[in-house]
Amino acid sequence: MPLAVPSTSAAPAGFEWRRLGRDRLLVRRDVGDELSRLLPLFLDLRQVPGAVVLPGGRGLTLAAPVRDDIRAVLRRNLRGGLPARFVRDLYLASGARPFAELKATERLRAAGVPVPECLGAIVRRVALVAYRGAVATRAVEPSVNLWVALQRTADAGERRRLCRQALAVVDALLAAGAVHPDLNLQNFLVQGEGQSARLWLIDCDGVRFTATGAGERASAFERVRRSCRKLDPAGEVVEPEWFDG
């Protein structure tokens, strides 16, 4: 079945489709020209002007200037688990995950879930049913992921408050009828400090929309607790019970 990247598919409000050779892009109109230059460079693993490598994640993630007033986080779609040993960045499917992620992110933002703005996505066909892809989101600056923030916070009460904020983000996600497959502490960003700190949820690859009842709620909080146990098995920084919901 050929790769489905339809030129006539409806773009979210404010976005447009572009085609550049083998590349198909869905970009926000106000930064479409800039991203049409940056995203192909990123997929080629060539130098992206002004970019810096960001730590964490499964692979290469960059922060790069798009315009004087906008910096983007560029993230390649990479496989995890066992499939990553064989096809690290190739996807064999009739759909295109970067475009699905962009549309899911926009839907979550419209529902009031604190996720970064999506700026664009790219899919490059490398065979009849295979592609590589990447997504660009607006950088949340300054910020660190929740796990780093918790390690830097000496006061246990403040750490628990940050965890309760993360719970509120998960509640907003569930209220929007969405399930996030990777609710780990490193997929929450903390912007600012103290009472003014704001939390964001990132990496919406694989988010699906469904009826979110008690079962989905319990599963969501268990995914966060499992992340706590994995990152902090001795319970020195965070107690999984803080995420009981």
C-alpha positions in Angstrom: 0.0 0.0 0.0 1.6 3.3 -1.0 2.6 5.9 1.6 -0.4 8.1 2.3 0.7 11.7 2.3 -2.3 13.2 0.5 -1.9 16.7 -1.1 -5.6 17.3 -0.6 -5.8 16.3 3.0 -7.2 19.1 5.2 -4.5 21.0 7.0 -5.2 22.4 10.5 -6.1 26.1 10.6 -3.0 28.2 9.9 -1.0 25.4 8.3 -0.4 24.5 4.7 1.0 21.5 2.7 4.2 21.9 0.7 6.1 19.4 -1.5 9.9 19.6 -2.2 11.0 16.6 -4.2 10.7 13.5 -2.1 9.7 15.6 0.9 6.2 16.4 2.0 5.8 19.2 4.6 3.0 20.5 6.7 4.1 23.9 8.0 2.6 26.8 9.8 2.1 29.5 7.2 4.0 32.3 9.0 7.2 30.2 9.2 6.6 28.0 6.2 9.6 29.3 4.2 12.0 29.0 7.1 11.0 25.5 8.0 11.0 24.4 4.3 14.8 25.1 4.5 15.5 23.8 8.0 13.6 20.5 8.1 15.2 19.0 5.0 18.6 19.9 6.3 17.8 18.2 9.6 16.6 15.0 7.9 19.8 15.0 5.9 21.8 15.3 9.1 23.5 18.3 7.7 24.4 21.4 9.7 21.4 23.5 10.7 22.4 27.2 11.1 22.6 28.3 14.7 21.5 24.9 16.1 22.5 23.4 19.4 22.1 19.7 20.4 19.6 19.1 23.2 20.3 16.3 25.7 18.0 13.3 26.3 15.5 11.5 24.1 16.2 8.6 21.8 18.4 10.4 19.4 19.4 13.7 17.8 17.2 16.7 18.9 18.2 20.2 18.0 17.1 23.7 19.1 17.4 26.1 16.2 16.4 29.7 15.4 13.5 29.9 12.9 13.1 33.7 13.1 14.5 36.3 15.4 11.5 35.8 17.7 11.0 32.0 17.3 13.3 29.1 18.2 12.2 25.6 17.3 12.9 22.1 18.7 13.6 19.7 15.8 13.0 16.1 16.7 13.4 13.1 14.4 10.8 10.3 14.6 12.9 7.3 16.0 11.8 3.9 17.0 12.3 2.5 20.5 12.5 -1.0 21.9 13.4 -4.0 19.9 12.5 -2.5 16.4 15.1 0.2 16.9 17.8 -2.5 16.6 16.8 -3.1 13.0 15.1 0.1 11.6 16.1 3.0 13.8 14.4 5.8 11.8 12.4 4.0 9.1 8.7 3.5 9.3 6.8 1.1 7.1 3.2 2.2 7.1 0.4 3.6 5.0 0.2 6.7 7.3 2.6 9.4 8.4 3.2 9.7 12.1 4.8 13.2 12.0 1.6 14.7 10.4 -0.6 12.8 12.9 1.5 14.1 15.8 1.2 17.7 14.5 -2.6 17.4 14.2 -2.9 15.7 17.6 -0.8 18.5 19.2 -3.0 21.2 17.6 -6.1 19.4 18.9 -4.7 19.2 22.4 -3.8 22.9 22.4 -7.3 23.8 21.3 -8.6 21.8 24.2 -6.5 23.7 26.7 -3.8 21.0 27.3 -0.4 22.7 27.9 1.6 21.4 25.0 4.2 23.4 23.0 3.0 24.9 19.7 3.7 22.7 16.7 5.4 24.6 13.9 5.7 21.9 11.2 6.4 18.3 10.2 8.2 16.6 7.4 8.0 13.2 5.8 10.6 11.9 3.3 9.6 8.9 1.2 12.6 6.5 0.8 10.6 3.6 -0.7 7.1 2.8 -1.8 5.9 2.2 1.8 8.9 3.6 3.9 9.6 7.0 5.1 11.6 9.1 7.6 10.1 12.0 9.4 10.6 14.8 11.9 8.6 17.4 13.8 9.3 21.0 14.7 7.8 22.5 17.8 8.2 25.9 19.4 10.9 25.8 22.1 9.8 26.3 25.7 12.5 28.5 27.2 13.9 28.5 29.7 12.9 25.0 30.8 14.2 21.6 32.1 12.4 18.3 32.2 10.5 17.4 35.3 13.0 14.7 36.4 15.8 17.3 36.3 13.7 19.9 38.1 12.9 17.4 40.9 16.5 16.5 41.4 17.4 20.1 41.7 14.7 20.9 44.3 15.8 20.3 47.9 12.5 20.8 49.6 10.2 17.7 49.5 7.1 19.8 49.7 8.1 21.7 46.6 8.9 18.5 44.8 5.5 17.2 45.7 3.9 20.4 44.4 5.6 19.9 41.1 4.3 16.4 40.9 0.7 17.6 41.6 1.1 20.1 38.8 2.1 17.2 36.5 -1.1 15.4 37.7 -3.1 18.4 36.6 -1.6 18.2 33.2 -2.5 14.5 32.9 -6.1 15.4 34.1 -6.3 18.0 31.3 -5.1 15.4 28.8 -7.7 12.9 29.9 -10.4 15.6 29.9 -9.5 16.2 26.2 -10.2 12.6 25.5 -6.6 11.8 24.8 -4.2 9.0 25.8 -0.4 9.7 25.8 1.7 6.5 25.4 4.8 7.8 27.1 3.9 9.6 30.3 7.4 9.6 31.9 8.9 12.4 34.0 11.2 13.4 31.1 8.3 14.2 28.9 7.1 17.1 31.2 8.9 20.4 31.0 9.1 22.8 33.9 9.3 26.4 32.9 10.2 28.9 35.6 10.6 28.3 39.3 8.6 28.2 42.5 4.9 29.2 42.5 5.2 30.7 39.0 6.5 27.4 37.5 4.5 26.2 34.5 4.4 22.6 33.3 4.2 21.4 29.7 3.7 18.0 28.2 5.8 17.1 25.2 6.4 14.4 22.5 2.8 13.8 21.4 3.9 11.0 18.9 1.4 8.2 19.3 -1.3 10.2 21.1 -4.7 8.8 20.4 -8.2 10.1 21.1 -10.7 7.8 22.8 -13.2 7.6 25.6 -11.1 8.2 28.8 -12.9 6.5 31.7 -11.6 5.2 35.0 -9.5 2.6 33.4 -7.6 5.0 31.1 -7.1 7.3 34.1 -5.6 4.6 36.2 -3.4 3.5 33.4 -2.2 7.0 32.8 -1.1 7.6 36.4 0.5 4.1 36.6 2.7 5.1 33.6 3.9 8.1 35.5 4.5 6.0 38.6 6.4 3.4 36.6 8.7 6.2 35.3 9.3 7.3 38.9 10.3 3.7 39.9 12.6 3.4 36.9 14.4 6.8 37.3 14.4 6.8 41.1 14.3 3.1 42.3 15.4 4.1 45.8 12.7 6.8 46.2 15.3 9.4 47.1 13.8 12.2 45.0 10.1 11.4 44.3 7.6 9.0 45.8 5.4 7.2 43.2 2.4 7.7 45.6 2.6 11.4 44.8 1.1 10.4 41.4 -1.9 8.5 42.8 -4.3 11.0 41.3 
